[in-house]
Amino acid sequence: MTSLTDRLSPSIGTAYDAPRRHRSRRWRELASLAARIRHALIQRRFDADLKPFVALRAACYEKLWASAAANVDATLENLGYGVCRIARRGRETFVSGSKVMLDGPVTLTMAGNKPLVSRMLEKHGHPVGRFLEFTLDELERAESFLESLGGFAVVKPAVSGASGRGVTTGIRTPHDLRRASMLAATFSKTILVEQQAAGPSYRLLYIDGEFIDAVEKRPPCIVGDGRHTLAQLIRSENLRRLRGVAPLAMQPLVVDVELKRCLAGQGLAMSSVVAADKRVVVKAVVNENTAAENSSVRDRVHPDTIHRGAEIARLLRIRLAGHDVITPDISRPLAETGGVFNEVNTTPGLQHHYLIDHPDQAFPVMERLLEVLLGEREWPQ
């Protein structure tokens, strides 16, 4: 027989929880509004930072495609609007920067969904870091997951993230997680928190399941001069990138949450003056580095990693795939090093394979692509 207290408890609990649920719902509404406002502001600032680099990027890609076309006895016609027509012996294709006519919209949609790709890779036995997909409504779940990792995590947009936008590394506390989640939510409704893998980042490129090239991508750095603040040095670095005789990078160093967190982790701020010749890593995310921070490692990749990359390209039916692998040693199997396949990219940036520290070691990636695009080679069955 139940007591009066037992019979009243559910209603008392419901009444007690109602204000808390209301506050939680109100917080989520405010967080969603803040995310939309933040997205608009970030987009405006990002566009302003990137605008001077748009022409540089277009010119650099046109030059690379023109050289590749000449090397395969094809002709290139600039149609304007960033589009070029490349033709040879009655066959033609169109390119726009790093975009080529290989992978279809379904493939692009699949690859742009990071949780989907990670689950597929995990199911087929390929190493990926532990991860959790969540929304701003589910931050408590994400906090529990973060605690279970016992180490650093990365927070990123789960869908449609590009060029490292919305990505925050070095997440350790619930406060870090909330701030990073708000940033990621400006780019995607769903968010991904994943175990932060140890080691350098490597880009492995595949065309029709064939391993083509590999590049080590190191984090962007600024070198101190003992006189100027980091803010001033970053501005100078972006001008240097724009004015370089040879292309150094195709995008600027953007001052964002990731950059400020990276500096803070070293006891620095934008106002800090760094000693002469001291190198300071300004971001753990490598997308905004320069040619001096990229190196060809095509001959160092372990055969098992190459084989796994080919299997992944075939699994997802990606014709042009750029796999990001994080591992302490690319020359050893991932099973030995604890390395992971961190990202699978369609429309991968081709500039990474040309803007390297030793340009004479660059592999002719675009020539290989044109042989496929102009119909000389077919997708293997």
VENUR-V26903 format. One record per residue. SS is DSSP state (H for helix, E for strand, L for the rest). PHI is phi in radians with two decimals (* if undefined). PSI is psi in degrees with one decimal (* if undefined). Layout:
ss:SS phi:PHI psi:PSI
ss:SS phi:PHI psi:PSI
This chain:
ss:L phi:* psi:129.2
ss:L phi:-1.46 psi:147.9
ss:L phi:-1.46 psi:169.5
ss:H phi:-1.09 psi:-38.4
ss:H phi:-1.10 psi:-42.9
ss:H phi:-1.08 psi:-40.6
ss:H phi:-1.22 psi:-31.0
ss:H phi:-1.48 psi:-21.2
ss:H phi:-0.95 psi:-45.6
ss:H phi:-1.02 psi:-43.3
ss:H phi:-1.23 psi:-35.7
ss:H phi:-1.13 psi:-44.1
ss:H phi:-1.08 psi:-41.6
ss:H phi:-1.11 psi:-42.4
ss:H phi:-1.15 psi:-36.9
ss:H phi:-1.21 psi:-38.7
ss:H phi:-1.33 psi:-23.3
ss:H phi:-0.99 psi:-49.8
ss:H phi:-1.07 psi:-36.2
ss:H phi:-1.16 psi:-41.4
ss:H phi:-1.13 psi:-37.6
ss:H phi:-1.12 psi:-44.0
ss:H phi:-1.10 psi:-40.9
ss:H phi:-1.12 psi:-43.3
ss:H phi:-1.14 psi:-40.1
ss:H phi:-1.12 psi:-40.7
ss:H phi:-1.09 psi:-41.8
ss:H phi:-1.13 psi:-39.0
ss:H phi:-1.11 psi:-43.7
ss:H phi:-1.16 psi:-38.8
ss:H phi:-1.11 psi:-40.3
ss:H phi:-1.13 psi:-42.9
ss:H phi:-1.11 psi:-44.1
ss:H phi:-1.08 psi:-38.0
ss:H phi:-1.10 psi:-41.1
ss:H phi:-1.16 psi:-41.9
ss:H phi:-1.13 psi:-44.7
ss:H phi:-1.06 psi:-40.8
ss:H phi:-1.05 psi:-44.2
ss:H phi:-1.09 psi:-42.5
ss:H phi:-1.20 psi:-42.9
ss:H phi:-1.11 psi:-43.5
ss:H phi:-1.07 psi:-42.2
ss:H phi:-1.11 psi:-44.9
ss:H phi:-1.18 psi:-41.3
ss:H phi:-1.10 psi:-44.1
ss:H phi:-1.07 psi:-39.6
ss:H phi:-1.14 psi:-41.1
ss:H phi:-1.17 psi:-37.6
ss:H phi:-1.44 psi:-24.8
ss:H phi:-0.88 psi:-47.8
ss:H phi:-1.11 psi:-20.2
ss:H phi:-1.56 psi:-11.4
ss:H phi:-1.07 psi:-48.1
ss:H phi:-1.15 psi:-39.3
ss:H phi:-1.06 psi:-45.6
ss:H phi:-1.10 psi:-45.5
ss:H phi:-1.07 psi:-44.5
ss:H phi:-1.14 psi:-39.8
ss:H phi:-1.14 psi:-44.8
ss:H phi:-1.17 psi:-39.8
ss:H phi:-1.08 psi:-40.8
ss:H phi:-1.12 psi:-42.3
ss:H phi:-1.13 psi:-43.8
ss:H phi:-1.17 psi:-38.0
ss:H phi:-1.11 psi:-42.1
ss:H phi:-1.14 psi:-43.6
ss:H phi:-1.11 psi:-41.7
ss:H phi:-1.07 psi:-44.8
ss:H phi:-1.08 psi:-36.9
ss:H phi:-1.22 psi:-20.9
ss:L phi:-1.94 psi:19.9
ss:L phi:1.05 psi:39.4
ss:L phi:-1.97 psi:164.3
ss:E phi:-1.91 psi:148.6
ss:E phi:-2.12 psi:133.6
ss:E phi:-2.16 psi:122.6
ss:E phi:-1.42 psi:114.8
ss:E phi:-1.57 psi:-1.7
ss:E phi:1.50 psi:170.0
ss:L phi:1.04 psi:24.6
ss:L phi:1.41 psi:10.4
ss:E phi:-1.94 psi:135.6
ss:E phi:-2.17 psi:143.4
ss:E phi:-1.81 psi:127.8
ss:E phi:-2.10 psi:128.4
ss:E phi:-2.34 psi:150.7
ss:E phi:-2.76 psi:126.5
ss:L phi:0.80 psi:50.7
ss:L phi:1.45 psi:-3.3
ss:E phi:-1.91 psi:148.5
ss:E phi:-2.54 psi:159.8
ss:E phi:-2.61 psi:166.2
ss:E phi:-2.13 psi:141.9
ss:E phi:-2.29 psi:154.3
ss:E phi:-2.54 psi:99.3
ss:L phi:1.09 psi:-122.3
ss:L phi:-1.58 psi:0.0
ss:E phi:-1.51 psi:129.8
ss:L phi:-2.31 psi:169.0
ss:L phi:-1.65 psi:67.6
ss:L phi:-2.11 psi:-60.3
ss:L phi:-1.61 psi:139.9
ss:L phi:-1.48 psi:175.2
ss:H phi:-1.12 psi:-34.0
ss:H phi:-1.16 psi:-42.5
ss:H phi:-1.06 psi:-43.7
ss:H phi:-1.12 psi:-39.6
ss:H phi:-1.13 psi:-45.6
ss:H phi:-1.05 psi:-50.1
ss:H phi:-1.15 psi:-27.4
ss:L phi:-1.34 psi:-7.7
ss:E phi:-1.76 psi:97.2
ss:H phi:-1.11 psi:-43.1
ss:H phi:-1.08 psi:-39.7
ss:H phi:-1.06 psi:-48.5
ss:H phi:-1.10 psi:-44.1
ss:H phi:-1.08 psi:-40.2
ss:H phi:-1.15 psi:-40.1
ss:H phi:-1.14 psi:-42.2
ss:H phi:-1.14 psi:-43.2
ss:H phi:-1.08 psi:-42.4
ss:H phi:-1.07 psi:-33.6
ss:L phi:-1.70 psi:15.7
ss:L phi:1.45 psi:16.4
ss:L phi:-1.65 psi:140.3
ss:L phi:-1.25 psi:124.7
ss:L phi:-2.33 psi:157.3
ss:L phi:-1.29 psi:156.4
ss:L phi:-1.07 psi:141.1
ss:E phi:-2.61 psi:162.8
ss:E phi:-2.49 psi:132.4
ss:E phi:-1.70 psi:134.7
ss:E phi:-2.70 psi:173.5
ss:L phi:-2.11 psi:174.9
ss:H phi:-1.08 psi:-23.6
ss:H phi:-1.24 psi:-15.4
ss:H phi:-2.06 psi:34.8
ss:H phi:-1.11 psi:-30.7
ss:H phi:-1.11 psi:-40.0
ss:H phi:-1.06 psi:-44.1
ss:H phi:-1.13 psi:-37.2
ss:H phi:-1.14 psi:-40.9
ss:H phi:-1.11 psi:-41.0
ss:H phi:-1.12 psi:-43.7
ss:H phi:-1.02 psi:-43.7
ss:H phi:-1.09 psi:-37.5
ss:H phi:-1.19 psi:-23.3
ss:H phi:-1.21 psi:-36.1
ss:L phi:1.19 psi:20.6
ss:L phi:-2.84 psi:-161.7
ss:L phi:-1.38 psi:153.4
ss:E phi:-2.31 psi:164.9
ss:E phi:-2.05 psi:136.9
ss:E phi:-2.01 psi:132.8
ss:E phi:-2.63 psi:161.8
ss:E phi:-1.07 psi:136.3
ss:L phi:-1.32 psi:-27.7
ss:E phi:-2.33 psi:139.8
ss:L phi:1.19 psi:19.1
ss:L phi:-1.28 psi:148.8
ss:L phi:-2.64 psi:142.4
ss:L phi:1.00 psi:31.8
ss:L phi:1.32 psi:9.1
ss:L phi:-1.29 psi:133.4
ss:L phi:1.41 psi:7.8
ss:L phi:-1.71 psi:132.9
ss:E phi:-2.24 psi:129.4
ss:E phi:-1.83 psi:172.4
ss:E phi:1.20 psi:29.3
ss:E phi:-1.35 psi:127.8
ss:L phi:-2.31 psi:-31.0
ss:L phi:-2.00 psi:160.0
ss:H phi:-0.99 psi:-35.4
ss:H phi:-1.12 psi:-45.4
ss:H phi:-1.00 psi:-44.1
ss:H phi:-1.08 psi:-44.3
ss:H phi:-1.11 psi:-45.6
ss:H phi:-1.10 psi:-45.0
ss:H phi:-1.17 psi:-35.5
ss:H phi:-1.17 psi:-38.9
ss:H phi:-1.07 psi:-40.6
ss:H phi:-1.16 psi:-48.2
ss:H phi:-1.08 psi:-34.2
ss:L phi:-1.19 psi:-14.8
ss:L phi:-1.30 psi:-15.0
ss:L phi:-1.95 psi:-20.0
ss:L phi:-2.71 psi:139.6
ss:L phi:-1.13 psi:-38.0
ss:L phi:-1.73 psi:148.4
ss:E phi:-2.17 psi:152.4
ss:E phi:-2.12 psi:129.0
ss:E phi:-2.01 psi:128.9
ss:E phi:-2.41 psi:155.5
ss:E phi:-1.06 psi:131.7
ss:L phi:-1.40 psi:116.3
ss:L phi:-1.33 psi:152.2
ss:L phi:-1.67 psi:139.7
ss:L phi:2.06 psi:172.2
ss:E phi:-1.18 psi:165.9
ss:E phi:-1.82 psi:134.8
ss:E phi:-2.18 psi:137.5
ss:E phi:-1.82 psi:118.3
ss:E phi:-1.86 psi:125.9
ss:E phi:-1.88 psi:135.1
ss:E phi:-2.26 psi:139.6
ss:E phi:-2.13 psi:120.1
ss:L phi:0.90 psi:43.4
ss:L phi:1.36 psi:0.9
ss:E phi:-1.76 psi:129.4
ss:E phi:-1.17 psi:126.6
ss:E phi:-1.94 psi:-47.7
ss:E phi:-2.78 psi:162.8
ss:E phi:-2.55 psi:138.3
ss:E phi:-2.34 psi:133.6
ss:E phi:-1.48 psi:128.2
ss:E phi:-1.99 psi:109.4
ss:L phi:-1.61 psi:156.6
ss:L phi:-1.10 psi:148.9
ss:L phi:-1.19 psi:141.8
ss:E phi:-2.23 psi:157.1
ss:E phi:-2.13 psi:138.5
ss:E phi:-1.79 psi:124.7
ss:L phi:-1.24 psi:159.1
ss:L phi:-2.22 psi:4.4
ss:L phi:1.34 psi:1.0
ss:L phi:-2.23 psi:-40.9
ss:L phi:-1.76 psi:151.1
ss:E phi:-1.26 psi:164.0
ss:H phi:-1.09 psi:-35.4
ss:H phi:-1.05 psi:-43.7
ss:H phi:-1.19 psi:-39.2
ss:H phi:-1.17 psi:-35.6
ss:H phi:-1.17 psi:-41.0
ss:H phi:-1.08 psi:-42.1
ss:H phi:-1.13 psi:-38.4
ss:H phi:-1.11 psi:-41.3
ss:H phi:-1.15 psi:-36.4
ss:H phi:-1.16 psi:-39.1
ss:H phi:-1.07 psi:-39.7
ss:H phi:-1.13 psi:-36.7
ss:H phi:-1.29 psi:-33.0
ss:H phi:-1.74 psi:0.1
ss:L phi:-1.07 psi:140.9
ss:L phi:-1.11 psi:-48.8
ss:L phi:-1.72 psi:145.2
ss:L phi:-1.01 psi:131.4
ss:L phi:-1.83 psi:-35.0
ss:L phi:-2.86 psi:158.6
ss:L phi:-1.87 psi:4.6
ss:L phi:-2.62 psi:160.3
ss:L phi:-1.46 psi:169.1
ss:L phi:-1.39 psi:112.7
ss:L phi:-1.62 psi:128.7
ss:L phi:-1.39 psi:108.3
ss:L phi:-2.44 psi:-171.0
ss:H phi:-1.04 psi:-43.6
ss:H phi:-1.03 psi:-43.8
ss:H phi:-1.13 psi:-46.2
ss:H phi:-1.15 psi:-37.4
ss:H phi:-1.16 psi:-40.5
ss:H phi:-1.09 psi:-42.4
ss:H phi:-1.14 psi:-44.5
ss:H phi:-1.05 psi:-35.7
ss:L phi:-1.12 psi:-17.9
ss:L phi:-1.84 psi:10.5
ss:L phi:1.29 psi:25.5
ss:L phi:-2.10 psi:165.2
ss:L phi:-2.49 psi:174.1
ss:L phi:-1.07 psi:-25.4
ss:L phi:-1.52 psi:-2.4
ss:L phi:-1.24 psi:144.5
ss:E phi:-1.87 psi:121.6
ss:L phi:-1.73 psi:144.7
ss:L phi:-1.01 psi:151.3
ss:L phi:-1.01 psi:135.6
ss:L phi:1.24 psi:4.0
ss:L phi:-1.45 psi:128.3
ss:E phi:-1.56 psi:131.7
ss:E phi:-2.11 psi:121.5
ss:E phi:-1.26 psi:123.8
ss:L phi:-1.80 psi:-13.4
ss:L phi:-2.66 psi:142.4
ss:L phi:-1.42 psi:-30.3
ss:L phi:-1.23 psi:130.8
ss:L phi:-1.64 psi:-3.3
ss:L phi:-1.05 psi:-26.7
ss:L phi:-1.79 psi:25.7
ss:L phi:-1.42 psi:-176.8
ss:L phi:-2.04 psi:175.3
ss:H phi:-1.00 psi:-35.8
ss:H phi:-1.14 psi:-16.1
ss:H phi:-1.83 psi:12.0
ss:E phi:-2.09 psi:139.6
ss:E phi:-2.40 psi:142.1
ss:E phi:-1.24 psi:130.4
ss:L phi:-2.29 psi:27.0
ss:L phi:-0.95 psi:-36.8
ss:L phi:-1.58 psi:3.5
ss:L phi:-1.86 psi:-12.1
ss:L phi:-1.24 psi:133.0
ss:L phi:-1.14 psi:140.1
ss:H phi:-0.97 psi:-34.9
ss:H phi:-1.15 psi:-38.4
ss:H phi:-1.17 psi:-40.7
ss:H phi:-1.05 psi:-44.7
ss:H phi:-1.11 psi:-43.3
ss:H phi:-1.09 psi:-41.3
ss:H phi:-1.06 psi:-40.1
ss:H phi:-1.15 psi:-40.8
ss:H phi:-1.08 psi:-39.9
ss:H phi:-1.15 psi:-43.3
ss:H phi:-1.04 psi:-41.3
ss:H phi:-1.25 psi:-38.7
ss:H phi:-1.01 psi:-44.4
ss:L phi:-1.61 psi:-1.1
ss:L phi:0.98 psi:41.9
ss:L phi:-1.67 psi:121.4
ss:L phi:-1.38 psi:-42.0
ss:E phi:-2.03 psi:104.6
ss:E phi:-2.12 psi:135.7
ss:E phi:-2.07 psi:105.3
ss:E phi:-1.59 psi:130.5
ss:E phi:-1.69 psi:116.7
ss:E phi:-1.95 psi:133.5
ss:E phi:-2.02 psi:122.6
ss:E phi:-2.77 psi:147.2
ss:L phi:-1.14 psi:-26.2
ss:L phi:-2.60 psi:106.6
ss:L phi:-1.22 psi:-15.4
ss:L phi:-1.47 psi:-5.4
ss:L phi:-1.99 psi:156.8
ss:L phi:-1.06 psi:146.3
ss:H phi:-1.09 psi:-30.6
ss:H phi:-1.11 psi:-28.5
ss:H phi:-1.44 psi:-35.4
ss:H phi:-1.65 psi:-13.4
ss:L phi:1.37 psi:17.3
ss:L phi:-1.26 psi:162.8
ss:E phi:-2.44 psi:157.4
ss:E phi:-1.48 psi:108.4
ss:E phi:-1.52 psi:-36.5
ss:E phi:-2.55 psi:150.0
ss:E phi:-2.12 psi:118.5
ss:E phi:-1.96 psi:131.6
ss:E phi:-1.67 psi:160.7
ss:L phi:0.85 psi:50.4
ss:L phi:-1.18 psi:148.4
ss:L phi:-1.13 psi:117.3
ss:H phi:-1.35 psi:-18.6
ss:H phi:-1.12 psi:-25.8
ss:H phi:-1.05 psi:-25.9
ss:H phi:-1.56 psi:-6.0
ss:L phi:-1.99 psi:-37.4
ss:L phi:-1.51 psi:81.1
ss:L phi:-2.24 psi:168.0
ss:L phi:-1.15 psi:-29.3
ss:L phi:-2.15 psi:89.2
ss:H phi:-0.99 psi:-26.2
ss:H phi:-1.19 psi:-14.1
ss:H phi:-1.64 psi:0.8
ss:L phi:-1.15 psi:135.3
ss:L phi:-1.51 psi:141.3
ss:L phi:-1.29 psi:69.7
ss:H phi:-1.05 psi:-44.7
ss:H phi:-1.18 psi:-33.9
ss:H phi:-1.08 psi:-43.8
ss:H phi:-1.05 psi:-42.1
ss:H phi:-1.09 psi:-43.4
ss:H phi:-1.14 psi:-33.2
ss:H phi:-1.07 psi:-35.8
ss:H phi:-1.33 psi:-46.8
ss:H phi:-1.13 psi:-30.6
ss:L phi:-1.62 psi:13.4
ss:L phi:1.51 psi:11.8
ss:L phi:-1.40 psi:-25.1
ss:L phi:-2.28 psi:152.7
ss:L phi:-2.08 psi:159.7
ss:L phi:-1.15 psi:123.2
ss:L phi:-1.20 psi:139.1
ss:L phi:-1.52 psi:*
